Amino acid sequence: MYGMQMAVIEWARNVLGWADAHSVEMDEHTTHPVIDMMAEQKKITAKGGTMRLGAYRCAIEKGTLAEKIYGKAEVSERHRHRYEFNNAYFNDFENSGLKASGKNPE
């Protein structure tokens, strides 16, 4: 469940050098919130039963392992969560060598 999130935190800490990088789910006071609560979830005060549920589009980058595994350029994956990669850090991650092989087009 936390695989991608932990990989992002590990990369931020050990490649980018941000020792306190974390998910706001576990440390809401981190100065590098590489995993953040989804914008629409921040508006909800009573969290019970309000997670993002269902299948969402994911565009697969050409030439990646994900494309090889899926064998197509777009998939629909089921999600159940409130937290996601913080796109404010996208360029830092890509510039340091971490490739985001699948992205929600929105």
C-alpha positions in Angstrom: 0.0 0.0 0.0 2.8 2.4 0.8 5.4 1.1 -1.7 5.4 4.2 -4.0 5.2 6.6 -1.1 8.1 5.0 0.7 10.2 4.9 -2.4 9.6 8.6 -3.0 10.6 9.4 0.7 13.7 7.2 0.4 14.7 8.9 -2.8 14.2 12.4 -1.4 16.2 11.6 1.7 19.1 9.7 0.2 19.4 11.1 -3.3 18.1 14.6 -2.9 19.5 15.0 0.6 16.3 16.1 2.3 16.8 14.3 5.6 13.3 15.2 6.9 11.4 14.4 3.7 8.2 12.6 4.6 4.5 12.1 4.0 2.2 14.5 5.8 0.2 11.4 6.8 3.1 10.5 9.1 4.7 14.0 9.8 2.5 16.9 9.1 5.3 19.3 10.0 8.0 18.1 7.5 9.6 20.8 5.5 9.7 18.5 2.5 6.2 17.0 2.2 6.9 14.8 -0.9 3.7 12.9 -0.2 0.8 15.3 0.5 -2.9 15.0 1.0 -4.9 15.4 -2.2 -6.2 18.9 -2.7 -9.9 17.8 -2.7 -9.3 15.8 0.6 -8.0 18.9 2.4 -11.5 20.4 2.2 -13.1 17.5 4.0 -13.2 17.9 7.8 -14.9 14.5 8.7 -12.7 12.0 7.0 -14.7 8.8 7.6 -15.6 7.1 4.3 -14.3 9.9 2.2 -11.2 8.5 0.5 -10.7 8.8 -3.2 -12.2 5.5 -4.5 -12.4 4.0 -8.0 -10.5 3.6 -11.1 -8.5 6.5 -12.5 -6.6 7.0 -15.8 -2.9 6.6 -15.8 -0.9 7.6 -18.9 2.2 5.4 -19.3 5.5 6.9 -20.5 6.9 5.3 -23.7 10.1 3.3 -23.3 9.6 2.5 -19.6 9.3 -0.8 -17.7 5.7 0.1 -17.0 5.0 0.3 -20.7 6.6 -3.1 -21.2 4.6 -4.6 -18.4 1.2 -3.1 -19.4 1.8 -3.2 -23.1 -0.2 -0.1 -23.7 0.0 3.7 -23.4 -2.9 4.1 -20.9 -4.4 2.0 -18.1 -7.1 2.4 -15.6 -6.0 1.6 -12.0 -8.1 1.3 -8.9 -7.1 3.6 -6.1 -8.2 4.0 -2.5 -6.3 6.8 -0.8 -6.1 10.4 0.4 -2.4 11.0 -0.2 -0.3 11.3 -3.4 3.0 12.5 -4.8 3.4 16.2 -4.3 3.8 17.6 -7.8 5.6 20.7 -6.4 8.6 18.3 -6.2 8.2 16.7 -9.7 11.1 18.5 -11.4 13.5 17.9 -8.5 12.8 14.2 -8.7 13.1 14.0 -12.5 16.2 16.1 -12.6 17.9 13.8 -10.1 17.1 10.7 -12.2 13.8 9.3 -10.8 11.4 8.7 -13.7 7.6 8.9 -13.1 6.5 6.2 -15.6 2.8 6.6 -15.0 0.9 9.8 -14.5 -2.8 10.8 -14.1 -3.4 13.1 -17.2 -5.4 15.5 -15.0 
